């Protein structure tokens, strides 16, 4: 399924493939939960679902300058014997909090938590961390590839979603969940956030995955080379190619769907809405990525329906949604296989 294998790099090593990014309130008004899923090849028996030469980072722009001022960085190491799942083996990890110049570069930062995968770890300053194999909560219709293929052939095919089959049902991924007090993120409430995966331990480090807005590369870029370029850049870099492709893609979809008298003007408004292609969030508020706008992303947000509607300027829906049975009320919020 294309959604979980974004680019050639992700297909080469699934541990570097960033599948999803979530951002929502934990203890309302007090803590924020940031979560990413990677490695769509991970199963309950996978003892090393994360790459030990990779750096998994949650990044926060707190002053709207398109640069991160705060980052939470996770680095994984060797497999050790453990009471955790995956056959009595687990990976060790360290979580570092970086600010200032350190937020943008390398793996440096203040160590605030360390432990092993598969169990909840309590760290410094009220931080909680979980990393391990979890059930995938994302819902995607089996007809998405057919819909995209038809678009490539110049055909608008909303009936591709008529089957209502969720291809992610009973799928597992590797999940990283960090819950942190809001004051560790920002003294203000409005942030722009994104997640990255980079190869580290080599000079220079290489960013291989970037995720801000759900489904952005899959639906708006539609090109392996362009997706690779997006995944290797920062929001502060040159986004002109991605914005131009977004405008072009949305214009074509809306033209085929016949939903606007001026498809290009509508597409430019969509590009303006996307901004720096990061996820906006008001700390301490209920997350919602829905028809009312973008404010973080909760586990139950049906983002596929929402992005399809924006893409086509229509109430188009895929007919599937996140599975509430895979979501828990308590940390780490994802259920485990």
C-alpha positions in Angstrom: 0.0 0.0 0.0 1.6 3.3 -1.1 0.6 5.2 2.0 3.1 3.2 4.2 5.9 3.0 1.6 6.4 6.6 0.7 9.6 6.6 -1.4 12.4 4.4 -2.6 14.3 5.0 0.6 11.4 3.9 2.7 11.0 0.7 0.6 14.7 -0.1 0.9 14.6 0.0 4.7 11.1 0.2 6.3 12.7 1.3 9.6 13.4 4.6 8.0 9.8 4.9 6.6 7.8 7.5 8.5 4.2 6.3 8.2 2.2 8.8 10.3 2.5 11.7 12.8 0.0 12.6 15.5 -0.1 15.6 17.9 -2.8 16.0 20.6 -3.5 16.8 24.3 -2.7 14.2 26.9 -3.7 15.7 30.3 -5.8 18.6 29.0 -4.0 21.9 29.5 -1.0 20.2 31.0 0.7 17.8 28.6 1.0 17.2 24.9 1.3 13.8 23.2 3.5 13.5 20.1 3.5 10.2 18.2 5.0 8.8 15.0 4.7 5.4 13.4 7.4 3.9 11.3 8.3 0.6 9.8 5.2 -0.9 8.2 7.0 -4.3 8.1 7.1 -4.5 11.9 5.3 -7.4 13.6 4.7 -8.5 17.2 7.8 -10.7 16.9 10.1 -8.0 15.6 12.7 -7.4 18.3 14.5 -4.5 16.6 11.8 -2.4 14.8 13.9 0.8 14.9 17.3 1.3 13.1 20.2 1.9 15.4 21.8 4.3 13.0 18.7 6.4 12.8 17.5 9.5 14.7 13.7 9.9 15.2 12.8 13.5 16.0 9.7 15.5 16.9 10.3 19.2 15.9 8.5 22.3 17.1 8.6 25.8 15.6 7.5 28.0 18.5 7.8 31.5 16.9 6.5 30.9 13.3 10.0 31.4 11.6 9.9 27.9 9.9 12.8 26.8 12.1 12.6 24.4 15.0 13.3 25.9 18.4 12.6 22.7 20.4 13.2 19.0 19.4 12.6 15.7 21.1 15.2 13.2 19.7 15.2 9.4 20.1 18.1 7.2 19.3 18.0 3.4 19.5 20.8 1.0 20.2 21.5 -2.7 20.3 19.1 -5.5 21.2 19.2 -6.7 24.8 17.5 -9.4 26.8 14.4 -8.0 28.4 11.1 -8.9 30.0 9.4 -6.8 27.2 7.5 -8.5 24.3 9.2 -9.7 21.1 10.5 -13.0 22.5 12.3 -11.5 25.6 14.4 -9.1 23.5 14.2 -5.3 23.2 16.1 -2.3 22.0 17.6 0.3 24.3 16.9 4.0 23.6 17.6 7.5 24.8 15.4 10.5 24.5 17.0 13.9 24.4 15.5 17.4 24.6 17.3 19.9 22.4 16.7 23.7 22.2 18.3 26.5 20.3 20.9 25.6 17.7 20.9 22.0 18.9 17.2 21.6 18.0 18.0 21.6 14.3 21.3 19.7 14.2 22.6 16.2 15.1 21.6 14.1 18.1 22.8 16.3 20.9 20.5 17.5 23.7 19.7 17.0 27.3 19.1 13.4 28.2 15.6 13.2 29.7 14.6 9.6 29.4 16.2 6.2 28.7 15.0 2.6 28.7 14.0 -0.3 26.5 11.3 -0.8 23.9 8.0 -2.4 24.7 7.4 -0.8 28.1 6.4 2.7 29.3 9.4 4.7 30.5 9.0 7.6 33.0 11.7 10.2 32.4 12.7 13.6 33.8 10.3 16.6 34.2 7.2 14.5 33.9 8.0 13.0 30.5 6.7 9.6 29.5 7.9 7.5 26.6 6.9 4.3 24.8 8.5 2.8 21.8 7.6 -0.6 20.3 5.3 -2.4 18.0 1.7 -1.2 18.1 -1.5 -1.8 16.2 -1.9 0.7 13.3 -4.9 2.9 13.8 -4.9 4.5 10.4 -7.7 3.7 8.0 -7.3 3.7 4.3 -9.6 2.5 1.6 -8.3 -0.3 -0.7 -9.3 1.8 -3.7 -6.9 4.7 -3.0 -4.3 3.4 -5.5 -7.0 2.9 -8.1 -8.2 6.4 -7.5 -4.6 7.8 -8.0 -3.9 5.6 -11.0 -7.1 6.9 -12.7 -6.0 10.5 -12.0 -2.7 9.8 -13.6 -4.6 8.7 -16.7 -6.7 11.9 -16.6 -9.8 10.3 -15.2 -11.7 11.3 -12.0 -12.9 8.0 -10.3 -14.6 8.6 -7.0 -16.3 5.1 -7.3 -12.9 3.6 -6.5 -13.8 4.0 -2.9 -17.1 2.1 -3.1 -15.7 -1.1 -1.6 -15.2 0.5 1.9 -12.4 -2.0 2.7 -9.8 -0.8 5.2 -6.4 -2.2 4.0 -4.8 -1.3 7.3 -7.1 -3.5 9.4 -5.0 -5.8 11.7 -1.8 -4.2 10.5 1.1 -3.4 12.9 3.8 -0.7 12.8 6.5 0.5 15.1 5.3 3.4 17.2 7.1 6.1 19.2 4.9 8.0 21.7 6.2 10.9 23.9 4.0 12.8 26.4 5.6 15.9 27.7 4.5 18.9 29.9 3.5 21.8 27.7 6.2 24.1 29.3 8.9 21.8 27.9 7.6 22.6 24.4 6.8 26.3 24.5 5.9 29.2 26.7 3.4 30.2 24.1 0.6 28.0 22.9 0.7 28.1 19.1 3.3 25.8 17.5 4.0 24.3 14.1 5.2 20.7 14.3 6.7 18.0 12.2 8.5 14.7 12.6 11.7 13.5 10.8 13.8 10.4 10.5 17.5 10.8 9.7 20.5 8.6 9.3 23.1 9.6 11.9 26.5 8.4 13.0 27.9 9.3 9.6 29.2 12.7 8.4 27.1 14.5 7.4 23.8 13.2 8.7 21.1 12.6 6.1 17.4 13.3 6.7 15.4 10.6 4.9 11.8 11.3 6.0 9.7 14.3 6.9 6.1 14.3 8.0 3.9 17.3 8.8 0.5 17.3 7.0 -1.1 13.9 6.6 -1.0 12.3 3.1 0.8 15.3 1.6 3.4 13.4 -0.4 1.0 10.6 -1.4 -1.7 12.7 -2.8 -0.1 16.1 -3.8 3.4 15.2 -5.0 2.7 11.9 -6.8 6.3 11.5 -7.8 9.1 9.4 -6.2 11.8 11.9 -7.0 9.8 14.9 -5.7 8.8 12.9 -2.6 12.4 12.0 -1.9 13.4 15.7 -2.2 10.6 16.7 0.2 11.6 14.1 2.7 15.2 15.4 2.7 14.4 19.1 3.2 13.3 21.2 6.2 10.3 23.6 6.3 12.8 26.4 6.3 14.2 25.3 2.9 13.0 25.9 -0.6 9.5 24.6 -0.7 8.7 26.2 -4.0 8.7 22.9 -6.0 6.3 21.3 -3.5 4.0 24.3 -3.5 4.0 24.4 -7.3 3.2 20.7 -7.6 0.4 21.1 -5.0 -1.2 23.9 -7.0 -0.8 21.8 -10.2 -2.2 18.6 -8.6 -5.2 20.3 -6.9 -6.0 22.3 -10.1 -6.1 19.0 -12.1 -8.2 17.2 -9.5 -10.7 20.0 -9.2 -10.9 20.4 -13.0 -11.6 16.7 -13.4 -14.2 16.8 -10.6 -15.8 19.9 -12.0 -16.2 21.4 -8.5 -14.9 24.9 -9.1 -15.4 27.6 -11.7 -11.7 28.6 -11.1 -9.7 25.5 -10.2 -6.4 27.3 -10.2 -7.6 30.0 -7.8 -9.0 27.3 -5.5 -5.6 25.4 -5.7 -3.7 28.5 -4.6 -5.9 28.9 -1.6 -5.2 25.2 -0.7 -1.4 26.0 -1.0 -1.9 29.0 1.3 -3.8 26.8 3.8 -0.9 24.3 3.9 1.6 27.1 4.6 5.0 25.7 5.6 3.6 22.1 5.2 3.8 21.6 8.9 1.1 20.7 11.4 -0.3 23.6 13.4 -1.4 23.1 17.0 -2.6 25.1 19.9 -1.1 23.5 22.9 -3.6 22.4 25.6 -6.6 22.3 23.2 -8.5 19.4 21.8 -6.8 18.2 18.6 -8.8 18.2 15.4 -7.8 17.6 11.8 -11.2 17.9 10.2 -13.6 20.1 8.2 -13.2 22.9 10.6 -9.4 23.2 10.0 -6.1 21.9 11.2 -5.3 21.9 14.9 -3.0 19.0 15.6 -4.1 15.5 14.8 -5.9 13.0 17.1 -5.8 9.2 16.7 -9.5 9.2 15.7 -9.3 12.0 13.2 -10.4 10.6 9.8 -7.7 12.5 7.9 -8.1 10.6 4.6 -11.6 11.8 4.1 -10.6 15.3 5.0 -7.6 15.5 2.7 -9.6 14.0 -0.2 -12.3 16.6 0.3 -9.7 19.4 0.3 -8.0 17.9 -2.7 -11.1 17.7 -4.8 -13.2 20.5 -3.4 -16.0 18.0 -2.7 -17.5 15.9 0.0 -15.6 12.9 -1.3 -14.9 10.3 1.3 -13.1 7.0 1.4 -15.7 5.3 3.6 -13.3 4.0 6.2 -12.0 5.5 9.5 -9.5 4.8 12.2 -10.4 1.7 14.3 -11.4 2.7 17.8 -10.7 -0.8 19.0 -7.0 -0.1 18.4 -6.9 3.1 20.6 -6.7 3.1 24.4 -7.7 5.8 26.8 -4.4 5.6 28.7 -0.8 6.1 27.7 0.6 5.1 25.2 -2.8 5.4 23.5 -2.0 2.8 20.8 -2.9 -0.8 21.6 -0.2 -3.4 21.4 -0.5 -6.7 19.5 
